[in-house]
Amino acid sequence: MRTIQVTHSQKPSSRNPKTAATAHPFDGVALAAGTDEKSAQPTGLDDRGKAANDAQVSALFRCIEQLHAGSDWGRFLDAGTGLNSALWSTALPTKRWVGVTGATDHARQVTERIGPRLRPQDRLLVGNWVDPALLQGEVFDTVLADYLVGAVEGFSPYFQPHLFKRLLPHVGRHLYVVGLDPYIVGDAPTEAARIVREIGRLRDACLLLADEGPYREYPAEWVVDSLQGAGFTVTHAKRFPNRYREKWVHSQLDMALRRLPKIEDQKLVAALRSKIEEIRARGVVLCSQEDGLRHGADYVIACTVTAS
Ligand SMILES: C[S@@+](CC[C@H](N)C(=O)[O-])C[C@H]1O[C@@H](n2cnc3c(N)ncnc32)[C@H](O)[C@@H]1O
């Protein structure tokens, strides 16, 4: 296995203070910690599992642009499309653009925003990667999997270990994976970390009680390993520390609130409602005291198809 040295970005973001860079060595790939922060959470149109602030969204896409510098974007596949990735990628000088989503509502939302940008050769498809016929025989120079891994749980549970093998025949040259390290499991060493974890757990509990499947995020190391096992060579991997804002606290807890009418047990509903508001109050205060909740990270992983 090739050893890859990933540079540690020390560039402070204009909106966010610098965070100490920490390397996470893994299987020969050092996952550099960047200094640009973002925020996230994952499902469908509900803002679960994707960047929760615009600055971070741009930091991740700027990172991909830098990694890609000097190469043509060519034929472009947005393999898990949504507003952010579609808006960014349809503005690139591509030869052709194809977006795939598993949800009709998602497709409608994306079409409303980027419809006028689509050229005759571009397409937005509703399909599922478990379907072998989806884009069969079509190859793209650049493929983007933007918060796709975590969302797979909502569309094809247990398919995550097969996802990158499924995408491999469609990748002509470059695959970029954007994801979110899980924050509802694992260490929570600070008060901010504990409240982010608490919010995520309560949100997911409400989704489950309302008969919905929460997203399931995977750590960057799992993704690197899975990519290598599927036949990709990882060339760069970088983490971007997250800072969750008050807007995120409200969006996640409101998502939980909206599920309550689907829960039958009224005693449980009352207890959940009171818990949601209690955590909201604490979250808002802590956000203001600490200028956001600093916890966890998103990541960008770049890879190419391993030569056979
Ligand atoms: C969290 S959203 C992606 C965020 C998006 N890139 C953005 O900019 O907002 C995940 C996307 O992956 C799609 N998706 C998840 N699992 C899928 C599957 N098995 N097949 C096809 N699309 C899937 C979802 O339908 C959705 O469009």
The ligand as a Tripos MOL2 file, in Angstrom:
@<TRIPOS>MOLECULE
LIG
   27    29     1     0     0
SMALL
NO_CHARGES

@<TRIPOS>ATOM
      1 C1        -27.6280   13.8270    2.3170 C.3       1 LIG1
      2 S1        -28.2170   13.8520    0.6840 S.3       1 LIG1
      3 C2        -26.8700   14.5180   -0.2130 C.3       1 LIG1
      4 C3        -26.5350   15.8910   -0.0050 C.3       1 LIG1
      5 C4        -26.2710   16.5640   -1.3010 C.3       1 LIG1
      6 N1        -25.0620   16.1570   -1.9570 N.3       1 LIG1
      7 C5        -26.3780   18.0440   -1.1100 C.2       1 LIG1
      8 O1        -25.6250   18.7610   -1.6640 O.co2     1 LIG1
      9 O2        -27.3020   18.4620   -0.4200 O.co2     1 LIG1
     10 C6        -27.9530   12.2070    0.1020 C.3       1 LIG1
     11 C7        -28.3290   11.9670   -1.3290 C.3       1 LIG1
     12 O3        -27.9540   10.6260   -1.6530 O.3       1 LIG1
     13 C8        -29.0950    9.9760   -2.1900 C.3       1 LIG1
     14 N2        -29.0080    8.5280   -1.8870 N.ar      1 LIG1
     15 C9        -28.8230    7.9290   -0.7150 C.ar      1 LIG1
     16 N3        -28.7940    6.5920   -0.8520 N.ar      1 LIG1
     17 C10       -28.9660    6.3480   -2.1710 C.ar      1 LIG1
     18 C11       -29.0480    5.1560   -2.9320 C.ar      1 LIG1
     19 N4        -28.9400    3.9600   -2.3770 N.pl3     1 LIG1
     20 N5        -29.2220    5.2770   -4.2820 N.ar      1 LIG1
     21 C12       -29.3270    6.5090   -4.8650 C.ar      1 LIG1
     22 N6        -29.2570    7.6760   -4.1720 N.ar      1 LIG1
     23 C13       -29.0900    7.5910   -2.8370 C.ar      1 LIG1
     24 C14       -30.2750   10.6460   -1.5080 C.3       1 LIG1
     25 O4        -31.4690   10.4090   -2.2000 O.3       1 LIG1
     26 C15       -29.8220   12.0960   -1.5770 C.3       1 LIG1
     27 O5        -30.0690   12.6050   -2.8580 O.3       1 LIG1
@<TRIPOS>BOND
     1     1     2 1
     2     2     3 1
     3     2    10 1
     4     3     4 1
     5     4     5 1
     6     5     6 1
     7     5     7 1
     8     7     8 2
     9     7     9 1
    10    10    11 1
    11    11    12 1
    12    11    26 1
    13    12    13 1
    14    13    14 1
    15    13    24 1
    16    14    15 ar
    17    14    23 ar
    18    15    16 ar
    19    16    17 ar
    20    17    18 ar
    21    17    23 ar
    22    18    19 1
    23    18    20 ar
    24    20    21 ar
    25    21    22 ar
    26    22    23 ar
    27    24    25 1
    28    24    26 1
    29    26    27 1
@<TRIPOS>SUBSTRUCTURE
     1 LIG1         1 GROUP 0 **** ****
